[in-house]
Amino acid sequence: SSNDARPRIKTRTPILEGVVACLSGQDEDVKRRVQRVVSELGGSTMGRFDPRYVTHLVLDAPEGSKYENWARHRSGEGKQAWAERLKVVTTSWVDACEREGRR
């Protein structure tokens, strides 16, 4: 009905605007799909992890060189501001953003 309170998302809203995602550990098919979804939702992706630009590290297991670099710099003596700012998320988070129409 026209008075349904829940908005229907027909067009993609740029809910990931400002997001620069770097993917780590996924197979190529998953990477391509996640890159497409991030782009459709207004974000962008980088293949190389550059902490000056990347806002979100997308991984599905706490492993790999990108994750270890982040973990090493988020606390203790090696603490750096970029590591505190970086959001570490999973591909499921990206899928939920697409499904729910919100970040």
C-alpha positions as CSV (number, residue, x, y, z in Angstrom):
1,S,0.0,0.0,0.0
2,S,1.1,3.6,-0.5
3,N,1.1,4.3,3.2
4,D,3.6,1.6,4.1
5,A,6.1,3.2,6.5
6,R,9.1,1.2,5.2
7,P,10.9,2.9,2.3
8,R,11.4,0.7,-0.8
9,I,14.8,1.0,-2.3
10,K,14.4,1.1,-6.1
11,T,17.6,3.0,-7.0
12,R,20.9,2.6,-5.3
13,T,21.5,5.2,-2.7
14,P,25.2,6.2,-2.2
15,I,25.3,4.7,1.3
16,L,29.0,3.8,1.0
17,E,30.0,7.3,-0.3
18,G,33.4,8.1,1.1
19,V,34.3,4.4,1.7
20,V,37.6,3.3,0.2
21,A,37.7,-0.5,0.6
22,C,40.6,-2.8,0.3
23,L,39.8,-6.5,0.0
24,S,42.0,-9.2,1.5
25,G,41.8,-13.0,1.3
26,Q,38.7,-13.5,-0.8
27,D,38.8,-15.5,-4.1
28,E,38.6,-13.6,-7.3
29,D,34.8,-14.1,-7.8
30,V,34.0,-12.8,-4.4
31,K,36.4,-9.9,-4.8
32,R,34.7,-8.9,-8.1
33,R,31.2,-9.1,-6.6
34,V,32.2,-7.1,-3.5
35,Q,34.0,-4.5,-5.7
36,R,30.8,-4.2,-7.8
37,V,28.5,-3.8,-4.8
38,V,30.8,-1.2,-3.1
39,S,30.9,0.8,-6.4
40,E,27.2,0.6,-6.9
41,L,26.6,1.9,-3.4
42,G,28.9,4.9,-4.0
43,G,32.2,3.7,-2.6
44,S,35.4,2.7,-4.2
45,T,38.1,0.0,-3.9
46,M,41.9,-0.1,-3.9
47,G,43.8,-3.2,-4.7
48,R,46.9,-2.1,-2.8
49,F,46.5,-1.3,0.9
50,D,47.4,2.4,1.3
51,P,46.6,3.6,4.9
52,R,46.4,7.2,3.7
53,Y,43.3,6.4,1.6
54,V,41.8,3.1,2.7
55,T,38.9,3.5,5.1
56,H,37.7,-0.1,5.3
57,L,39.6,-3.4,5.2
58,V,37.3,-6.1,4.0
59,L,38.4,-9.6,5.1
60,D,36.7,-12.8,6.2
61,A,39.3,-14.2,8.6
62,P,41.7,-12.4,10.9
63,E,44.8,-13.3,8.9
64,G,47.0,-12.1,6.1
65,S,49.6,-9.4,5.7
66,K,47.1,-6.5,5.5
67,Y,45.3,-7.7,8.7
68,E,48.7,-8.2,10.5
69,N,49.9,-4.7,9.4
70,W,46.7,-3.2,10.9
71,A,46.8,-5.3,14.1
72,R,50.5,-4.4,14.6
73,H,49.8,-0.6,14.4
74,R,46.5,-0.3,16.3
75,S,47.9,-0.4,19.8
76,G,51.1,-0.4,21.9
77,E,54.3,1.3,20.9
78,G,53.6,1.0,17.1
79,K,50.2,2.6,17.4
80,Q,49.3,4.9,14.5
81,A,46.3,7.1,13.8
82,W,45.4,5.4,10.5
83,A,45.1,2.0,12.3
84,E,42.7,3.5,14.8
85,R,40.6,5.1,12.0
86,L,40.5,2.0,9.8
87,K,37.3,-0.1,10.0
88,V,37.8,-3.8,9.6
89,V,34.7,-5.5,8.2
90,T,33.7,-8.7,6.4
91,T,32.1,-9.3,3.0
92,S,28.9,-10.1,5.0
93,W,28.9,-6.4,6.1
94,V,29.0,-5.3,2.5
95,D,26.2,-7.7,1.6
96,A,24.1,-6.4,4.6
97,C,24.7,-2.8,3.4
98,E,23.3,-3.7,0.0
99,R,20.4,-5.7,1.4
100,E,19.3,-3.2,4.1
101,G,20.1,-0.1,2.2
102,R,22.2,1.4,5.0
103,R,25.7,1.4,6.3
